Amino acid sequence: MQLTIEVTSNCQAQCPGCIRKNVMNPTTGEVGYTKGVPKNVNMSVEAHNRLIDEAGEALTWVSYDGGFGDSPLHPQFLELIEHTVSKPQIEIIAISTNGSYQTEKFWFKLGQILSKSKAVNKDFIHDGDTFLDADGNPDKNNRIQYGHLVFWDLDGVDNESQNKYRVKTNFDRIIRNAKAFIAGGGYAVWKMIPFDFNEELEERGMELANEHGFAEFRRTRTHRLEQSATLLALAEAQGIDPKELNDGEINRASDKLIKKNADAGKTLIQDIVIDPKKSPMQNMDIAKEKAGITCQWANVEGGGNYQVSHDGSVWRCCWHNSAYQFRTKLNTGDRDGWERFVRFYDDNWNDINTHSFQEIISHDFFTTDLYESFDNDYDDPINPKLKVCTKRCSNLNLTESERFC
């Protein structure tokens, strides 16, 4: 089992592609980075530790990540990690962060905690040959590790380029913090999202990662665009520029990657009836409503994966969490459909502050209702098909490249 846990609602960064930008405050209705998501909602130490305990021996992987907050901003984050690393069955703890806050002493201590508990085995190779390179050696850019590590969101190579996307972060401070983490024994991964502006910076990023002691450098996010292959193929078939689709991931992708996925998507749309009066998005929506769904978070060994948000709510996946915890300005996941889906459930049915984790994952939503919805339509009165499911896990999507984070 994997748990992805977001322990705080706070994040000082203002990345243009972040869901925080479009969240509507549930109390005031205001929208924006600092207005939508409620501030200073921190998962209690008691709730977090109970969650880890109740997940039991099946829990082998914990990711500290999420759509709204940057987990190391939690005021007691080190205490939370101390508890998680105390569980011997947990093979991987992966923390994602912009790293532009906290003290160097904090990051040094985190490095000590993670490395003393379970240092990354650099020679570990995933079963099979998926994670070997062409020469049969471990592929350091795409492999599963055994151990605990931190992903540092570094999309630039200096403060100017870093702030093109990671707005309100400080490159120099991130590097100081990362070096302190490494000095404490931590395994650090430099994670660069591919943008047009940093394509020519990749080589310099690799040099800096090596210079400062990062164990790995990664510049890949192909899975995000793979999810849009059907849409890209439909746009091409209808003679529409992909940049006119108003999709953030597509807008940030290179023309080469867009073309690659549009070509791959052509086999997926062979049987789709294209209505020239409708947009590519509308045609895709209609086709995906009738197509099957394979849930990527449930159909895995060891009990499935779950997302736990800063308020203690448990979700099937990060996509459900991002689209349905708050109403958003764009409403791409159709939150009204979600509200119709859960209207028969008790209040706080998925809240670890009022129910045990085992009670929650035994709820009808996780055991039957969600899977029944895969065969339904968007407007069905009971268990309507959710648009997030069709967008992210439709059988009309490409099979995604394997990835670690």
matplotlib code that plots the C-alpha trace (Angstrom):
import matplotlib.pyplot as plt

x = [0.0, 1.1, -0.1, 0.4, 0.0, -0.2, 0.2, -0.3, -2.3, 0.5, 2.8, 4.6, 5.2, 2.9, 3.5, 1.3, 0.2, -0.8, -4.4, -4.1, -4.4, -8.0, -9.4, -12.5, -12.4, -15.3, -16.1, -15.5, -15.7, -12.4, -10.0, -6.2, -3.0, -3.4, -7.2, -8.6, -7.1, -7.6, -4.3, -2.5, -4.5, -2.0, -2.7, -2.3, 0.6, -1.9, -4.0, -0.9, 0.7, -2.6, -3.0, 0.4, -0.3, -3.7, -2.5, -0.5, 1.9, 0.5, 2.0, 5.3, 5.5, 4.7, 4.9, 4.7, 3.2, -0.1, -2.0, -2.3, 0.5, 4.2, 4.5, 7.8, 6.2, 4.3, 5.5, 6.2, 7.3, 10.4, 8.3, 6.0, 8.9, 10.4, 7.2, 7.0, 10.6, 10.1, 7.9, 10.3, 8.0, 8.1, 10.6, 10.3, 9.6, 9.6, 9.2, 8.6, 9.3, 10.2, 12.7, 12.7, 12.0, 13.0, 16.5, 19.6, 19.6, 16.1, 17.2, 20.4, 18.3, 15.9, 18.8, 20.0, 16.6, 16.0, 19.5, 19.9, 16.6, 16.9, 19.5, 18.7, 20.2, 21.6, 22.0, 18.3, 16.6, 12.8, 11.6, 12.1, 14.1, 11.8, 14.3, 17.5, 19.0, 20.0, 23.3, 21.6, 22.7, 20.4, 18.6, 19.1, 16.6, 13.7, 13.9, 12.4, 14.6, 14.6, 15.1, 14.1, 14.7, 13.7, 12.7, 13.8, 11.7, 14.4, 13.2, 15.9, 19.6, 19.6, 17.1, 15.9, 15.1, 13.8, 11.2, 9.9, 7.7, 8.5, 7.4, 8.3, 11.0, 14.7, 17.2, 20.2, 18.4, 17.1, 20.6, 21.9, 19.0, 19.6, 23.4, 22.5, 20.2, 22.9, 25.5, 23.1, 23.3, 20.1, 19.5, 18.6, 17.0, 17.1, 13.7, 13.2, 9.9, 10.4, 9.5, 10.6, 12.6, 14.7, 15.3, 18.7, 19.4, 19.3, 23.0, 23.8, 21.3, 23.0, 26.4, 25.0, 23.4, 26.7, 28.6, 26.3, 26.1, 22.6, 22.4, 20.2, 19.0, 15.6, 14.0, 10.9, 7.1, 6.0, 3.1, 1.2, 1.1, 0.5, -2.9, -3.7, -2.8, -6.4, -7.2, -4.1, -5.0, -8.6, -7.3, -5.0, -7.8, -10.0, -7.3, -7.0, -3.8, -3.1, -2.1, -5.8, -7.0, -6.4, -4.6, -1.7, 0.3, 0.0, 0.9, 4.0, 5.1, 7.5, 6.2, 8.2, 6.5, 3.1, 3.6, 4.9, 1.8, -0.7, 0.8, 0.5, -3.1, -4.2, -4.7, -7.0, -9.4, -9.9, -13.4, -14.4, -17.1, -15.9, -18.6, -17.1, -19.5, -18.0, -14.6, -12.0, -12.6, -16.4, -15.7, -13.3, -15.7, -18.5, -16.1, -14.7, -18.1, -18.7, -15.2, -14.0, -11.8, -8.9, -8.2, -4.4, -4.5, -6.7, -5.4, -2.0, -0.7, -0.6, -4.0, -4.0, -2.9, -4.6, -4.3, -4.7, -5.2, -4.2, -7.6, -7.5, -9.8, -9.0, -9.3, -8.9, -6.2, -4.5, -6.7, -9.9, -8.3, -7.3, -10.6, -13.1, -11.9, -12.6, -14.6, -12.3, -12.8, -12.2, -14.2, -12.6, -13.5, -17.2, -17.5, -21.3, -21.0, -18.9, -21.5, -24.2, -22.1, -21.5, -24.8, -26.0, -23.0, -22.7, -20.8, -17.1, -17.3, -13.7, -12.2, -9.4, -10.3, -13.6, -13.1, -10.3, -8.4, -9.5, -13.2, -12.7, -11.1, -13.9, -16.5, -18.8, -17.1, -13.8, -15.1, -18.1, -19.6, -16.6, -16.1, -19.8, -19.6, -17.1, -20.0, -22.3, -22.9, -22.0, -25.7, -26.7, -28.5, -26.6, -22.8, -22.4, -19.2, -16.7, -15.0, -11.7, -11.7, -12.3, -9.7, -6.9, -7.7, -9.8, -9.1, -8.8, -5.6, -2.2, -0.5, 1.7, 5.4, 6.5, 7.7, 8.8, 7.1]
y = [0.0, 3.5, 6.6, 10.1, 12.5, 16.3, 17.4, 21.1, 23.5, 26.1, 26.8, 30.1, 29.5, 30.8, 28.4, 29.3, 25.7, 25.0, 24.2, 26.8, 29.5, 28.5, 27.4, 29.2, 29.8, 27.7, 30.5, 33.8, 32.6, 34.4, 32.9, 33.0, 31.6, 33.2, 33.4, 30.1, 27.4, 27.9, 28.9, 27.0, 23.8, 21.4, 17.7, 17.0, 14.8, 12.4, 12.0, 11.5, 8.9, 7.1, 7.0, 5.4, 2.9, 2.0, 1.4, -1.5, -3.9, -3.4, 0.2, 0.0, 3.4, 6.9, 10.0, 13.5, 15.4, 17.0, 19.5, 22.4, 22.5, 21.8, 19.3, 20.2, 23.5, 21.6, 23.0, 19.5, 17.8, 16.2, 14.7, 13.2, 11.8, 10.3, 8.3, 7.1, 6.0, 3.9, 1.5, -1.2, -2.4, 1.0, 0.7, 4.1, 7.6, 10.1, 13.8, 16.5, 20.1, 23.5, 23.6, 27.4, 27.7, 26.2, 26.4, 24.6, 22.9, 21.6, 20.1, 18.6, 16.9, 15.6, 14.1, 12.4, 10.9, 9.5, 8.1, 6.5, 4.7, 3.5, 4.9, 4.6, 1.5, 2.9, -0.5, -1.5, -2.4, -2.8, -6.3, -7.0, -4.8, -1.8, 0.4, -0.7, 1.5, 0.4, -1.1, -3.1, -0.7, 0.9, 3.9, 6.6, 8.9, 6.4, 3.7, 2.6, 3.1, 1.3, 3.9, 7.4, 10.5, 14.1, 15.5, 19.2, 21.2, 23.0, 24.1, 26.7, 27.1, 30.5, 32.7, 34.3, 31.1, 29.4, 32.1, 31.7, 28.9, 28.5, 32.0, 33.3, 30.7, 31.5, 29.4, 30.2, 29.3, 26.0, 25.0, 25.9, 23.8, 20.9, 20.9, 20.8, 17.9, 16.1, 16.8, 15.1, 12.0, 12.6, 11.3, 14.4, 14.3, 17.5, 17.4, 19.7, 19.9, 20.3, 23.8, 25.6, 28.1, 25.4, 23.1, 24.6, 24.7, 20.9, 20.4, 23.2, 21.8, 18.4, 20.1, 22.0, 18.8, 17.0, 20.0, 20.3, 16.6, 15.7, 11.9, 12.2, 14.7, 14.2, 16.3, 14.3, 14.8, 12.8, 11.1, 14.4, 14.9, 11.2, 11.7, 14.3, 12.1, 11.6, 15.3, 16.2, 13.6, 15.0, 18.6, 17.6, 15.7, 18.8, 21.2, 23.0, 24.3, 22.5, 25.7, 26.8, 24.0, 26.1, 23.2, 24.2, 21.0, 21.3, 25.0, 24.2, 21.3, 21.5, 21.2, 17.9, 16.3, 17.5, 16.0, 12.7, 12.3, 13.5, 10.8, 8.2, 9.2, 8.5, 4.8, 5.7, 7.9, 5.5, 4.6, 8.0, 9.8, 13.3, 16.0, 19.0, 21.3, 20.4, 21.2, 18.5, 18.7, 18.1, 15.2, 13.6, 14.1, 12.2, 9.4, 9.0, 8.9, 5.6, 4.2, 2.0, 3.1, 1.4, 3.0, 3.5, 3.9, 0.9, -1.7, -2.1, -4.8, -4.5, -2.8, 0.1, 3.7, 6.5, 10.3, 12.0, 15.7, 18.3, 18.2, 14.5, 13.6, 10.4, 10.3, 7.6, 9.6, 12.9, 13.9, 13.4, 15.4, 18.3, 18.5, 17.8, 18.9, 22.6, 24.2, 25.7, 28.5, 26.2, 23.2, 20.9, 17.8, 18.8, 19.2, 19.1, 15.5, 14.7, 16.3, 14.3, 11.2, 11.6, 13.2, 9.9, 9.5, 10.6, 13.8, 13.3, 9.8, 10.0, 12.0, 10.3, 12.7, 10.9, 7.5, 5.0, 4.6, 1.0, 2.1, 4.7, 2.4, -0.2, 2.4, 1.7, 4.4, 2.6, -1.0, -0.8, 2.6, 4.1, 1.0, 0.8, 4.4, 3.4, 1.8, 4.7, 8.1, 11.6, 12.4, 9.2, 9.9, 7.1, 6.8, 9.0, 8.6, 11.2, 13.3, 13.2, 9.4, 9.6, 12.3, 10.5, 6.7, 6.2, 3.3, 5.9, 7.1, 6.0, 3.5, 5.8, 5.5, 4.1, 6.7, 7.1, 10.3]
z = [0.0, -0.7, 1.1, -0.3, 2.6, 2.5, 6.1, 5.7, 3.6, 3.5, 0.6, 0.0, -3.7, -6.5, -9.4, -12.4, -13.0, -9.3, -8.4, -5.6, -8.2, -9.0, -5.7, -4.4, -0.7, 0.8, 3.2, 1.3, -2.3, -3.0, -5.6, -5.7, -4.3, -0.9, -0.8, -1.9, 0.2, 4.0, 5.7, 8.5, 8.4, 9.7, 10.3, 14.0, 15.1, 16.7, 13.6, 11.4, 13.6, 14.1, 10.3, 9.8, 12.6, 11.3, 7.8, 9.3, 7.8, 4.3, 4.2, 2.4, 0.7, 2.0, -0.1, 1.4, -1.5, -2.5, -4.5, -2.0, 0.5, 0.8, 3.6, 5.2, 6.1, 8.8, 12.2, 13.5, 10.3, 11.7, 14.5, 11.9, 9.9, 13.1, 13.5, 9.9, 9.8, 12.9, 10.9, 9.6, 6.8, 5.1, 2.3, 0.8, 2.1, -0.7, 0.1, -2.6, -1.8, -3.3, -0.3, -0.2, 3.5, 6.9, 8.3, 7.2, 10.6, 9.9, 6.6, 8.0, 10.7, 8.1, 6.2, 9.4, 10.2, 6.7, 6.1, 9.5, 9.2, 5.6, 3.2, -0.5, -2.1, -5.3, -6.9, -6.4, -9.6, -10.1, -11.0, -14.7, -17.1, -17.2, -15.3, -17.2, -19.8, -23.3, -21.9, -19.2, -16.5, -13.8, -15.4, -12.9, -14.6, -14.2, -11.5, -8.3, -5.3, -2.0, 0.7, 1.8, -0.3, -1.1, -4.5, -4.8, -7.3, -9.2, -12.6, -13.1, -12.6, -10.9, -9.2, -12.4, -14.2, -11.1, -10.6, -14.2, -12.8, -9.1, -8.3, -4.8, -4.2, -3.7, -5.7, -3.6, -0.4, -1.9, -2.8, 0.7, 2.2, -0.1, 0.7, 4.4, 3.8, 1.8, 4.5, 7.0, 4.9, 2.8, -0.7, -2.8, -6.3, -8.4, -10.2, -13.2, -14.9, -18.7, -20.0, -23.1, -21.0, -19.3, -22.3, -22.8, -19.1, -18.6, -19.1, -16.6, -14.2, -14.3, -13.7, -10.7, -9.3, -9.5, -8.1, -5.1, -4.3, -5.5, -6.1, -9.2, -11.7, -13.4, -16.2, -17.2, -16.9, -19.9, -18.1, -17.7, -21.5, -22.1, -20.4, -23.1, -26.1, -27.1, -26.9, -28.9, -31.6, -31.8, -32.1, -34.9, -36.7, -36.4, -37.5, -34.2, -32.7, -29.5, -27.8, -28.3, -26.0, -22.9, -21.1, -18.8, -19.3, -23.1, -23.1, -21.1, -23.3, -26.3, -29.8, -30.2, -27.2, -28.3, -31.7, -30.3, -28.1, -30.8, -33.1, -30.3, -29.7, -33.3, -32.6, -29.7, -31.7, -34.6, -33.5, -32.2, -34.2, -34.5, -34.6, -36.4, -34.7, -31.3, -29.8, -29.4, -25.7, -26.2, -28.6, -26.2, -23.3, -25.2, -26.2, -22.7, -21.1, -23.0, -22.7, -19.8, -16.9, -15.3, -11.9, -11.6, -7.9, -7.0, -9.5, -7.8, -5.5, -1.8, -1.1, -3.5, -3.1, -1.2, -0.9, 2.5, 2.5, 5.1, 6.8, 7.2, 4.3, 2.5, -1.3, -4.0, -5.7, -5.9, -8.9, -6.8, -4.0, -6.3, -8.2, -5.5, -2.0, -3.0, -5.7, -8.3, -10.8, -13.8, -12.4, -14.9, -12.8, -12.5, -8.7, -9.0, -10.2, -7.1, -4.8, -6.4, -5.9, -2.2, -1.2, 0.3, 2.6, 6.2, 7.0, 7.4, 6.0, 4.8, 7.7, 9.8, 12.6, 13.1, 11.6, 11.6, 8.4, 8.0, 8.4, 5.7, 3.1, 3.9, 3.0, 0.1, -1.9, -1.9, -2.1, -4.6, -5.5, -7.3, -9.5, -10.3, -11.5, -14.2, -16.2, -15.6, -17.3, -16.0, -15.3, -13.6, -10.3, -8.4, -8.6, -11.6, -13.6, -12.5, -15.1, -13.2, -13.7, -17.4, -17.8, -15.9, -16.1, -19.3, -21.5, -24.2, -22.6, -23.4, -21.1, -19.1, -18.8, -15.4, -13.0, -9.4, -8.5]

ax = plt.figure().add_subplot(projection="3d")
ax.plot(x, y, z, "-o")
ax.set_aspect("equal")
plt.show()
